[in-house]
Amino acid sequence: MTVREEFDDRIRQFHRDRQISDLQEAFRIYSEAQETVADRFPFLHHLGAALLLAVEHHGTGDDNLDLGVHVCRRALAAAEGSTEPALPDMLRETHGHLGMFLRERYARQHDPADLDAVIVHLRAAVAAPGLAAAVRLALTEHLAHGYGNRWMSGAAPADLRSSIAAHRLRHAWCPPSEALRAHVALVVAQGYMTRYHLTSSRADLDSALDLFAEAAGGDDRGEALLGLGNAALVRFQRKGRIADADAACDSAERARALVPPERRREADMMIGLATVSRHTVLGRECPGDASCDYSTAIPLLLRVARDRGSAPDLTNLGHAYWARYQHGDREDDLDEAARWCRRAVEAAGPADANRHSYLTNLGNTLRDRYAITGHRHELDEGIAAHAEAVRLCPPGHPDLVNHWLDLGNGRRARFAVTGAAADAEATTSAFRQACEAGLVLGPGAAVRAAVNWSHWTILRGAWRETITAYEYGVRAAGLLDARQRTRAERESWLLASRYLAARGAYALARLGLLVDAVRVLERNRLQLVAERLGAGSGPPAVLRAADVPLVYVFAAEPGGFALVVPPSGADRPLTAVPLPQLTDRWLLDQVNGYFRSGDPAGRPEALERTTAALWPVVMGPVLAALDAPGCCLIPIGIVGLLPLPAAWTADPDRPSGRRHVLDTHTVRHAPNALLATRPVRPLAGGPVLAVADPPAPPAPPLRWSRWEVGHVATDLRHDVRIAGEDATLDALAALLPRFPVVHFAGHGSADTDEPLDSHISLAGGERLTLRWLLDHPFPAARLVVLSACETAVIGTWLPDEAVGLPTGLLLAGAGAVVSALWPVPDRSTAVLMALFHRLRRGDHPAPAEALRHAQRALRDMSNEQLRALFPELVEPPAGASGALAAFWSRARPFAGAEHWAAFIVTGG
């Protein structure tokens, strides 16, 4: 028997009987023959595999782990020059053995070098071809845990991402029928939740919810339901949807019956937190008695806190009392919140690694108490708690950024009392430290710090400091954006930083740095669709050629500005028009006054107030600064929801006693400078595709939409009309690329929370959504008219993205879009559109000019004039004669702004 045969025989016996003596004998054979054998690799490979089996079945000490690592590394070194026929497979297995030895040794000795080596060798093993399915699953599990361990030791986002990716591969490779798949779904969901708490990525949260739901069908049902309840609660806290709070309660209640007794308090805690959170939305309808949600939640959390008494439980109870205080202004609830937060700090103890977190919660509660009581000692104690939290927090801990931020907020509150330069300097220092630390430890927290810092500085009039805060925020947002892989992830951080651009631009405008101010506003526009805009959509050249002045209108806390960029060839600099009354608060009040009015009967009065206020606050000063008969407005944020061309001032020389902006100026809109100045081919006629009244139950049929289309598509040889059930998505997809003019007359709807779902209703329940438009370009369309409700409304979640149907159509290739800001009446809209198309085919081919004249004509047109133009549209009252008939003839039925002011032109 040769040495190799004798060795292999002992190895086979060990694998069969698991007797350590056989393994020892195999080591003896190799040790005596190692100097004479020509190829050492197969010996070392089999010894490594046998040692690993011994570790799994018999346990081992550090010495044997060291031996396993040593043997596998010698095997890898001996592989070069080996003549073993199965070398590729054996080499892959050796990498896997070494990776698992190193991972076990890392778990005992915590040497980072071992962890790095684990990942290197397991990656080599997993990447090799020909792996058996079971082996591949096992190695990928070890690799995923290796990345997870390294992330926990170093907090590198790439390691967390790689750990999740490896677990996702395991999930994909598991057959749906295997119980292991549900377990892996639970592990992946937990990874997504970990990353969500770092990045606030909505995509991670949604993925976690889906995977927790899948895992709830497996053996880990109780654990999965707890995770599902927690994720639903987090999404409720983010989006405020009652269904999520209900799902959190339901999942926790189901989990409570499945988890061990020691985990039931966790379910109780979740039910209590979900109930408290739900009350933040439904609180105004709460009777405030024993049936109140808090009457359910606080006893649950109180029982958990008394039974377990852990610092997290005590903090959660403190939060519940704080939330009830927010609802009812009961000072005793705030007292209880502070009491339980104090107890949380005491329960944590001086050596508790999370003591810094409980100190911060206490500090925030005390600051709120100070806001009510005015007791300075509470504010000072809160600041001291925040300062201690900063001191105790480890230098690389991600919470350090938030601790600096909370300390800055506390010192800011004290500066408001003292006005002392020392407090101002301390506040600035804390915010700066939060930003600096956040750039390294957590860009998301740095963005929040920059937002808070910029808010404080802009209210103080510290313009240069506002710019510094803005610059920190932009750097942090850039780091975040580079790490986001999905639209939802990018949206979450754009939302967090949404105030920075307006504040930065306002400060720059106050300092006279107008070009920089415009660049700041432009940089913040349409970031999610920048790739669709092509080259030059980064920090833009805002002074590119334009036929009319570009007017950026924006609001900030102290007021607003209109920044006027002169047209190409004009020998004038940029002009800043101060709009001191255009504050954030005023703007929100105006938009809510008409845009969110739930009573259609009250909209005319709301519009009357809004359009009257818009003249002195915005459009009067803007027109005074213009020396041109028109302009292109680039409204920033929710300014884009205001009917600016309909603003009016008293004018006794006009029949109506009013002068509207559109009486003297042609105004169009644009999402940004690039789309405002994009060349558009002239529109000198051309065939029209007209869509009329696709059924959209439960909405009623539009009586006048077919009449409208009859006056829009008048060329029976070349124009195409689609009506009713024929107006399907497939039919439109085939026709849209062929027509320079497209006209929709039907029902539309804006989804301000999910603007990609804003749509035009089509037949068969189909919808022409913004999401669809972004994926289906039709560059032949030079004009698209959306004669439907709310088609100009942008998403209020991220208003600076200007995400709405007009922007989507411009990106799809349209030159100009006519759309409406609010629900519009059927009959008056039909007349307006008939007039608009008549004018654009005649003396006013430019869409903005044609719309302006059509709006003025509709506003001023009497019943007599309407009947002369469209005899089928209006009829005098039956039996009217004499003075009554004369009165009816002179009456202007569509003079109210609700009939004509909703429509605007975007682009063009």
ZAMARGU-4260 file (C-alpha; in steps of 0.2 Angstrom, whole numbers, plus 5000, padded with zeros to 4 digits):
<rodrens>
0) 5000/5000/5000 | 5007/5017/4995 | 5008/5032/5007 | 4994/5040/4998 | 4983/5025/4999
5) 4986/5023/5017 | 4983/5041/5020 | 4967/5041/5010 | 4961/5025/5020 | 4963/5034/5036
10) 4954/5049/5030 | 4939/5039/5024 | 4938/5030/5041 | 4937/5047/5050 | 4923/5053/5039
15) 4914/5036/5042 | 4917/5034/5061 | 4921/5052/5067 | 4935/5045/5077 | 4949/5057/5082
20) 4961/5043/5082 | 4959/5041/5064 | 4962/5059/5060 | 4978/5059/5071 | 4984/5044/5062
25) 4982/5053/5045 | 4992/5067/5052 | 5006/5055/5057 | 5006/5047/5040 | 5008/5064/5032
30) 5021/5071/5044 | 5032/5056/5041 | 5030/5057/5022 | 5029/5075/5018 | 5048/5077/5013
35) 5046/5063/5001 | 5029/5065/4992 | 5030/5075/4976 | 5013/5083/4978 | 5008/5089/4995
40) 4992/5098/4990 | 4980/5083/4991 | 4986/5078/5008 | 4984/5095/5015 | 4967/5098/5007
45) 4960/5082/5015 | 4967/5086/5032 | 4959/5103/5031 | 4942/5095/5027 | 4944/5082/5041
50) 4949/5095/5053 | 4934/5106/5049 | 4923/5091/5051 | 4931/5088/5068 | 4927/5106/5073
55) 4909/5104/5068 | 4906/5087/5077 | 4918/5088/5092 | 4921/5106/5096 | 4938/5113/5097
60) 4949/5125/5106 | 4959/5139/5099 | 4974/5128/5095 | 4965/5117/5083 | 4957/5132/5074
65) 4975/5139/5072 | 4980/5122/5065 | 4966/5122/5053 | 4970/5139/5047 | 4988/5134/5045
70) 4984/5118/5036 | 4973/5126/5023 | 4985/5140/5020 | 4999/5128/5017 | 4987/5118/5005
75) 4984/5134/4995 | 5003/5137/4994 | 5006/5119/4988 | 4992/5120/4975 | 5004/5129/4963
80) 5012/5115/4953 | 5000/5102/4959 | 4996/5088/4947 | 4980/5083/4956 | 4967/5079/4942
85) 4953/5087/4953 | 4963/5102/4957 | 4950/5116/4953 | 4936/5108/4964 | 4948/5104/4978
90) 4956/5122/4977 | 4938/5129/4978 | 4934/5118/4993 | 4950/5123/5002 | 4946/5141/5000
95) 4929/5137/5008 | 4937/5127/5022 | 4949/5141/5026 | 4935/5154/5026 | 4925/5144/5039
100) 4940/5141/5050 | 4944/5160/5050 | 4926/5164/5054 | 4926/5153/5069 | 4942/5160/5075
105) 4936/5177/5072 | 4921/5173/5083 | 4933/5168/5097 | 4947/5180/5095 | 4940/5196/5086
110) 4955/5199/5075 | 4950/5210/5060 | 4963/5202/5049 | 4954/5186/5051 | 4937/5193/5046
115) 4945/5201/5030 | 4953/5185/5026 | 4936/5176/5028 | 4928/5187/5015 | 4943/5184/5003
120) 4942/5165/5004 | 4924/5163/5004 | 4921/5174/4989 | 4934/5164/4980 | 4925/5148/4985
125) 4907/5154/4980 | 4913/5162/4964 | 4920/5145/4958 | 4910/5136/4945 | 4902/5119/4948
130) 4897/5121/4966 | 4883/5109/4972 | 4868/5118/4977 | 4869/5113/4996 | 4887/5118/4996
135) 4884/5135/4988 | 4870/5139/5000 | 4881/5135/5015 | 4896/5145/5009 | 4885/5160/5004
140) 4878/5160/5021 | 4895/5160/5029 | 4900/5174/5017 | 4885/5184/5021 | 4888/5183/5040
145) 4906/5187/5037 | 4901/5204/5028 | 4889/5206/5042 | 4902/5204/5056 | 4913/5216/5047
150) 4900/5229/5045 | 4896/5228/5064 | 4914/5230/5068 | 4917/5245/5055 | 4900/5251/5050
155) 4906/5252/5032 | 4890/5254/5021 | 4897/5243/5007 | 4899/5228/5019 | 4881/5229/5025
160) 4876/5231/5006 | 4886/5215/5002 | 4879/5205/5017 | 4861/5209/5011 | 4866/5205/4993
165) 4873/5188/4998 | 4858/5184/5009 | 4847/5189/4994 | 4856/5176/4983 | 4853/5163/4996
170) 4835/5168/4996 | 4834/5167/4977 | 4843/5150/4977 | 4831/5142/4989 | 4817/5133/4981
175) 4800/5141/4986 | 4794/5124/4994 | 4809/5123/5006 | 4807/5129/5024 | 4824/5137/5023
180) 4818/5150/5011 | 4806/5158/5024 | 4820/5158/5036 | 4832/5167/5024 | 4818/5179/5020
185) 4818/5184/5038 | 4836/5187/5038 | 4836/5197/5023 | 4821/5208/5030 | 4831/5211/5045
190) 4846/5217/5035 | 4835/5229/5025 | 4828/5236/5041 | 4846/5239/5048 | 4850/5248/5032
195) 4834/5258/5032 | 4838/5265/5050 | 4854/5271/5042 | 4848/5278/5026 | 4829/5280/5027
200) 4828/5272/5010 | 4809/5269/5006 | 4814/5255/4995 | 4823/5246/5009 | 4808/5248/5020
205) 4796/5241/5007 | 4807/5226/5003 | 4808/5222/5022 | 4789/5222/5023 | 4787/5210/5008
210) 4800/5198/5015 | 4794/5199/5033 | 4777/5194/5026 | 4784/5180/5016 | 4794/5174/5032
215) 4778/5174/5042 | 4773/5159/5033 | 4788/5149/5039 | 4794/5141/5055 | 4800/5158/5062
220) 4782/5165/5061 | 4782/5174/5078 | 4799/5182/5075 | 4793/5187/5057 | 4777/5195/5063
225) 4786/5205/5076 | 4798/5211/5062 | 4783/5214/5051 | 4774/5224/5064 | 4789/5235/5067
230) 4792/5239/5049 | 4774/5243/5047 | 4775/5255/5062 | 4790/5263/5054 | 4782/5266/5038
235) 4767/5273/5047 | 4778/5285/5056 | 4785/5290/5039 | 4770/5291/5028 | 4756/5293/5041
240) 4745/5280/5033 | 4732/5273/5045 | 4733/5256/5037 | 4751/5254/5042 | 4747/5257/5060
245) 4733/5245/5060 | 4745/5232/5052 | 4758/5235/5065 | 4745/5232/5079 | 4738/5216/5070
250) 4755/5209/5067 | 4760/5212/5085 | 4744/5204/5092 | 4747/5189/5081 | 4765/5188/5086
255) 4761/5189/5105 | 4752/5172/5104 | 4767/5164/5095 | 4783/5170/5103 | 4790/5164/5120
260) 4784/5173/5136 | 4800/5183/5137 | 4796/5191/5120 | 4778/5195/5123 | 4782/5212/5131
265) 4790/5216/5115 | 4774/5213/5106 | 4765/5224/5119 | 4777/5238/5117 | 4774/5237/5098
270) 4755/5238/5100 | 4757/5252/5112 | 4769/5262/5101 | 4758/5259/5085 | 4742/5265/5095
275) 4751/5280/5101 | 4757/5284/5083 | 4740/5281/5075 | 4733/5294/5087 | 4745/5307/5081
280) 4734/5306/5065 | 4717/5302/5072 | 4719/5312/5088 | 4708/5326/5083 | 4694/5314/5082
285) 4698/5306/5098 | 4685/5310/5112 | 4699/5311/5125 | 4691/5299/5137 | 4693/5280/5141
290) 4690/5276/5123 | 4705/5286/5118 | 4720/5277/5110 | 4732/5283/5123 | 4721/5275/5136
295) 4725/5258/5128 | 4743/5262/5123 | 4750/5270/5139 | 4744/5255/5151 | 4752/5243/5139
300) 4769/5252/5139 | 4768/5255/5158 | 4766/5237/5161 | 4781/5233/5150 | 4791/5246/5158
305) 4786/5240/5176 | 4789/5221/5171 | 4805/5223/5162 | 4811/5240/5168 | 4824/5241/5154
310) 4830/5258/5148 | 4823/5256/5130 | 4806/5251/5138 | 4806/5266/5150 | 4811/5278/5135
315) 4796/5271/5125 | 4784/5275/5139 | 4792/5292/5141 | 4788/5295/5122 | 4770/5289/5124
320) 4767/5302/5138 | 4776/5315/5127 | 4765/5311/5112 | 4749/5313/5123 | 4756/5329/5129
325) 4758/5335/5110 | 4739/5330/5108 | 4732/5337/5123 | 4744/5350/5131 | 4743/5342/5148
330) 4758/5347/5157 | 4757/5332/5169 | 4760/5321/5153 | 4776/5331/5150 | 4781/5329/5168
335) 4778/5310/5166 | 4788/5310/5150 | 4803/5318/5159 | 4801/5306/5174 | 4802/5291/5164
340) 4816/5297/5153 | 4825/5301/5169 | 4822/5283/5175 | 4829/5277/5158 | 4845/5286/5161
345) 4846/5279/5179 | 4842/5261/5172 | 4856/5262/5159 | 4869/5265/5173 | 4886/5274/5170
350) 4894/5259/5161 | 4879/5256/5149 | 4885/5258/5131 | 4869/5266/5126 | 4868/5278/5140
355) 4872/5293/5128 | 4855/5289/5119 | 4845/5290/5134 | 4853/5306/5139 | 4848/5313/5123
360) 4830/5308/5125 | 4830/5316/5142 | 4838/5332/5135 | 4825/5333/5122 | 4811/5331/5134
365) 4818/5344/5146 | 4819/5356/5131 | 4801/5354/5128 | 4797/5356/5146 | 4806/5373/5146
370) 4796/5378/5131 | 4780/5377/5141 | 4786/5381/5159 | 4800/5394/5154 | 4810/5387/5169
375) 4828/5391/5163 | 4835/5377/5174 | 4826/5364/5164 | 4834/5370/5148 | 4851/5371/5156
380) 4849/5353/5162 | 4844/5347/5145 | 4859/5356/5137 | 4870/5347/5150 | 4862/5330/5146
385) 4866/5333/5128 | 4884/5338/5131 | 4886/5323/5142 | 4879/5312/5128 | 4892/5320/5116
390) 4906/5316/5128 | 4900/5298/5131 | 4897/5293/5113 | 4911/5284/5105 | 4920/5294/5092
395) 4915/5283/5077 | 4897/5280/5083 | 4884/5286/5071 | 4873/5293/5085 | 4887/5306/5088
400) 4880/5317/5074 | 4863/5317/5081 | 4870/5321/5098 | 4879/5336/5092 | 4863/5341/5082
405) 4852/5340/5098 | 4865/5350/5108 | 4865/5363/5094 | 4846/5364/5096 | 4847/5366/5115
410) 4860/5380/5114 | 4850/5388/5100 | 4835/5389/5112 | 4846/5396/5126 | 4853/5409/5113
415) 4834/5415/5110 | 4833/5419/5129 | 4851/5427/5132 | 4856/5434/5115 | 4873/5431/5121
420) 4887/5430/5109 | 4894/5415/5118 | 4878/5405/5116 | 4878/5410/5097 | 4896/5404/5095
425) 4892/5388/5105 | 4876/5384/5094 | 4886/5387/5078 | 4900/5376/5084 | 4888/5362/5089
430) 4879/5363/5072 | 4896/5363/5063 | 4902/5348/5073 | 4886/5339/5068 | 4889/5343/5050
435) 4908/5338/5050 | 4905/5322/5059 | 4890/5318/5048 | 4901/5319/5032 | 4911/5304/5039
440) 4899/5295/5050 | 4882/5298/5042 | 4878/5310/5028 | 4860/5309/5032 | 4862/5316/5049
445) 4873/5329/5042 | 4859/5334/5030 | 4847/5336/5045 | 4860/5346/5054 | 4863/5358/5039
450) 4844/5360/5038 | 4843/5365/5056 | 4858/5376/5056 | 4852/5385/5040 | 4835/5388/5048
455) 4843/5396/5063 | 4855/5407/5053 | 4842/5413/5041 | 4831/5419/5054 | 4845/5428/5062
460) 4850/5436/5046 | 4868/5428/5046 | 4868/5426/5028 | 4886/5420/5026 | 4883/5407/5039
465) 4867/5402/5030 | 4878/5399/5015 | 4891/5389/5025 | 4876/5378/5031 | 4870/5376/5014
470) 4887/5370/5007 | 4888/5357/5021 | 4871/5351/5016 | 4875/5350/4998 | 4891/5340/5001
475) 4882/5328/5013 | 4868/5326/5000 | 4880/5322/4986 | 4888/5308/4997 | 4870/5302/5000
480) 4865/5303/4982 | 4881/5293/4976 | 4875/5279/4988 | 4857/5277/4983 | 4853/5264/4970
485) 4834/5267/4967 | 4823/5282/4964 | 4814/5279/4981 | 4831/5280/4990 | 4835/5296/4981
490) 4818/5304/4985 | 4820/5301/5004 | 4836/5311/5005 | 4830/5325/4993 | 4815/5326/5005
495) 4826/5328/5020 | 4836/5342/5011 | 4822/5351/5003 | 4823/5368/5012 | 4842/5370/5009
500) 4841/5377/4992 | 4829/5391/4995 | 4838/5396/5011 | 4855/5396/5002 | 4848/5406/4987
505) 4839/5418/4998 | 4856/5422/5008 | 4865/5424/4991 | 4852/5436/4985 | 4853/5446/5001
510) 4872/5447/4998 | 4870/5452/4980 | 4877/5436/4973 | 4863/5433/4960 | 4871/5422/4948
515) 4876/5410/4962 | 4858/5411/4969 | 4851/5406/4952 | 4864/5392/4951 | 4859/5385/4968
520) 4840/5385/4963 | 4844/5377/4946 | 4855/5363/4954 | 4841/5358/4965 | 4828/5356/4951
525) 4824/5340/4943 | 4838/5330/4951 | 4829/5313/4949 | 4827/5315/4930 | 4843/5324/4926
530) 4849/5310/4915 | 4834/5312/4904 | 4839/5330/4901 | 4856/5326/4893 | 4872/5335/4894
535) 4872/5352/4903 | 4859/5347/4915 | 4871/5348/4930 | 4876/5365/4937 | 4868/5374/4923
540) 4874/5389/4912 | 4858/5399/4917 | 4862/5413/4905 | 4859/5403/4890 | 4849/5410/4876
545) 4831/5414/4880 | 4818/5424/4870 | 4810/5431/4886 | 4816/5435/4903 | 4817/5420/4915
550) 4810/5424/4932 | 4814/5412/4947 | 4801/5415/4961 | 4804/5407/4978 | 4800/5408/4996
555) 4810/5406/5012 | 4806/5409/5030 | 4810/5428/5030 | 4803/5432/5013 | 4805/5428/4995
560) 4814/5434/4979 | 4811/5435/4961 | 4827/5433/4951 | 4825/5440/4934 | 4837/5433/4921
565) 4837/5445/4905 | 4834/5437/4888 | 4848/5433/4876 | 4856/5449/4869 | 4850/5461/4882
570) 4863/5472/4890 | 4857/5470/4907 | 4863/5461/4923 | 4852/5449/4933 | 4840/5458/4944
575) 4834/5453/4961 | 4816/5458/4966 | 4813/5457/4985 | 4796/5450/4989 | 4796/5452/5008
580) 4779/5446/5011 | 4782/5430/5001 | 4786/5419/5017 | 4785/5401/5018 | 4770/5403/5030
585) 4761/5415/5018 | 4764/5403/5003 | 4757/5388/5012 | 4742/5398/5018 | 4738/5403/5001
590) 4740/5386/4993 | 4729/5378/5006 | 4716/5392/5004 | 4711/5386/4987 | 4721/5371/4981
595) 4716/5360/4996 | 4699/5367/4998 | 4687/5352/4999 | 4672/5362/4995 | 4670/5366/4976
600) 4657/5379/4980 | 4670/5388/4991 | 4683/5388/4977 | 4678/5404/4968 | 4679/5414/4984
605) 4696/5406/4989 | 4702/5410/4971 | 4696/5428/4973 | 4706/5430/4989 | 4722/5421/4982
610) 4723/5430/4965 | 4720/5447/4974 | 4734/5444/4986 | 4746/5438/4973 | 4747/5455/4965
615) 4755/5465/4979 | 4765/5450/4986 | 4772/5443/4970 | 4767/5448/4952 | 4765/5467/4955
620) 4784/5469/4960 | 4789/5457/4946 | 4780/5466/4932 | 4787/5482/4938 | 4805/5475/4936
625) 4801/5468/4918 | 4803/5479/4902 | 4797/5465/4891 | 4779/5460/4887 | 4781/5443/4893
630) 4792/5431/4904 | 4795/5413/4908 | 4791/5409/4926 | 4802/5396/4935 | 4792/5394/4951
635) 4802/5385/4965 | 4793/5373/4976 | 4775/5375/4979 | 4775/5392/4971 | 4771/5382/4956
640) 4754/5378/4963 | 4749/5396/4962 | 4739/5404/4948 | 4751/5418/4945 | 4745/5424/4928
645) 4728/5427/4936 | 4734/5439/4949 | 4725/5456/4948 | 4725/5474/4954 | 4711/5487/4954
650) 4709/5496/4937 | 4694/5508/4936 | 4698/5510/4917 | 4693/5492/4913 | 4675/5486/4912
655) 4678/5473/4925 | 4687/5486/4936 | 4702/5474/4937 | 4719/5472/4928 | 4725/5454/4927
660) 4743/5449/4923 | 4737/5441/4907 | 4729/5457/4901 | 4747/5465/4898 | 4759/5451/4899
665) 4761/5434/4891 | 4767/5421/4904 | 4773/5404/4902 | 4780/5392/4915 | 4795/5380/4915
670) 4802/5367/4927 | 4820/5374/4924 | 4831/5384/4913 | 4836/5370/4901 | 4818/5366/4897
675) 4813/5384/4897 | 4826/5388/4883 | 4826/5371/4873 | 4823/5375/4855 | 4805/5370/4849
680) 4800/5369/4831 | 4787/5382/4826 | 4769/5375/4826 | 4761/5381/4810 | 4746/5370/4809
685) 4748/5351/4807 | 4736/5336/4811 | 4728/5334/4828 | 4725/5319/4838 | 4710/5322/4849
690) 4704/5311/4863 | 4686/5314/4870 | 4678/5307/4886 | 4685/5290/4889 | 4673/5282/4902
695) 4681/5283/4920 | 4668/5277/4932 | 4663/5282/4945 | 4666/5299/4938 | 4652/5305/4927
700) 4653/5307/4908 | 4659/5324/4902 | 4644/5331/4893 | 4654/5344/4883 | 4670/5335/4879
705) 4665/5328/4863 | 4658/5345/4858 | 4675/5352/4863 | 4685/5339/4852 | 4673/5343/4837
710) 4680/5361/4838 | 4698/5356/4841 | 4700/5343/4827 | 4692/5351/4813 | 4702/5344/4798
715) 4692/5328/4794 | 4706/5323/4781 | 4720/5323/4793 | 4715/5325/4811 | 4710/5309/4821
720) 4697/5309/4835 | 4696/5295/4848 | 4681/5294/4859 | 4674/5284/4873 | 4678/5265/4874
725) 4691/5267/4859 | 4702/5278/4869 | 4714/5264/4876 | 4732/5265/4881 | 4737/5253/4866
730) 4728/5265/4854 | 4736/5280/4860 | 4753/5272/4861 | 4752/5268/4842 | 4746/5286/4838
735) 4755/5298/4849 | 4772/5297/4839 | 4763/5303/4823 | 4755/5319/4828 | 4762/5336/4832
740) 4746/5342/4842 | 4738/5330/4855 | 4723/5336/4864 | 4715/5326/4879 | 4697/5330/4884
745) 4693/5319/4899 | 4695/5316/4917 | 4712/5318/4925 | 4719/5317/4943 | 4735/5323/4952
750) 4743/5311/4965 | 4752/5324/4976 | 4760/5310/4987 | 4765/5298/4972 | 4766/5310/4957
755) 4772/5297/4945 | 4754/5290/4947 | 4746/5307/4941 | 4736/5302/4926 | 4723/5305/4912
760) 4709/5292/4913 | 4707/5281/4898 | 4694/5268/4893 | 4693/5251/4902 | 4700/5258/4918
765) 4717/5261/4910 | 4727/5276/4914 | 4740/5287/4905 | 4752/5290/4920 | 4767/5301/4922
770) 4777/5285/4925 | 4771/5278/4908 | 4776/5295/4899 | 4793/5294/4906 | 4796/5278/4897
775) 4787/5281/4881 | 4795/5297/4871 | 4785/5304/4857 | 4796/5319/4851 | 4784/5323/4836
780) 4772/5332/4848 | 4775/5350/4848 | 4760/5354/4858 | 4750/5343/4871 | 4734/5350/4878
785) 4727/5342/4894 | 4710/5348/4895 | 4706/5339/4912 | 4706/5342/4930 | 4722/5345/4940
790) 4734/5340/4926 | 4746/5354/4930 | 4748/5349/4949 | 4765/5344/4954 | 4770/5332/4968
795) 4770/5341/4985 | 4781/5327/4992 | 4796/5334/4982 | 4790/5350/4974 | 4807/5356/4968
800) 4807/5340/4957 | 4792/5348/4948 | 4786/5330/4945 | 4769/5331/4936 | 4762/5328/4919
805) 4768/5343/4911 | 4786/5339/4915 | 4784/5321/4910 | 4777/5327/4893 | 4791/5339/4891
810) 4804/5325/4894 | 4795/5314/4883 | 4798/5326/4869 | 4783/5338/4869 | 4787/5356/4865
815) 4773/5364/4876 | 4760/5358/4887 | 4743/5366/4892 | 4737/5360/4909 | 4726/5364/4923
820) 4730/5368/4942 | 4713/5363/4949 | 4696/5354/4945 | 4689/5363/4930 | 4670/5365/4925
825) 4666/5355/4909 | 4656/5368/4899 | 4668/5383/4901 | 4683/5372/4898 | 4676/5366/4882
830) 4673/5384/4876 | 4691/5390/4882 | 4699/5375/4872 | 4689/5379/4856 | 4694/5397/4857
835) 4712/5392/4861 | 4714/5381/4846 | 4705/5394/4835 | 4718/5407/4840 | 4733/5396/4838
840) 4728/5392/4821 | 4726/5410/4817 | 4735/5426/4823 | 4743/5418/4839 | 4752/5402/4835
845) 4763/5403/4851 | 4754/5392/4864 | 4756/5405/4878 | 4750/5419/4868 | 4735/5409/4861
850) 4730/5404/4879 | 4732/5421/4886 | 4720/5428/4873 | 4708/5414/4875 | 4707/5416/4893
855) 4704/5435/4891 | 4690/5432/4878 | 4682/5419/4889 | 4682/5430/4904 | 4675/5445/4895
860) 4663/5436/4884 | 4645/5440/4886 | 4630/5428/4884 | 4626/5437/4868 | 4644/5435/4861
865) 4644/5417/4866 | 4628/5413/4858 | 4634/5422/4842 | 4650/5410/4841 | 4642/5394/4848
870) 4623/5395/4847 | 4621/5377/4853 | 4631/5381/4869 | 4620/5394/4878 | 4601/5398/4877
875) 4592/5413/4885 | 4580/5409/4899 | 4563/5403/4893 | 4551/5418/4891 | 4565/5431/4894
880) 4561/5448/4886 | 4564/5466/4889 | 4575/5471/4903 | 4578/5453/4908 | 4583/5448/4891
885) 4595/5463/4890 | 4602/5459/4907 | 4605/5441/4902 | 4613/5446/4885 | 4626/5457/4894
890) 4630/5445/4908 | 4647/5437/4908 | 4644/5419/4913 | 4663/5414/4914 | 4670/5429/4922
895) 4675/5420/4938 | 4693/5414/4939 | 4688/5396/4942 | 4682/5395/4924 | 4698/5401/4915
900) 4713/5404/4927 | 4717/5386/4930 | 4726/5383/4914 | 4744/5387/4911 | 4757/5384/4897
905) 4773/5374/4902 | 4788/5374/4890 | 4786/5381/4873
</rodrens>
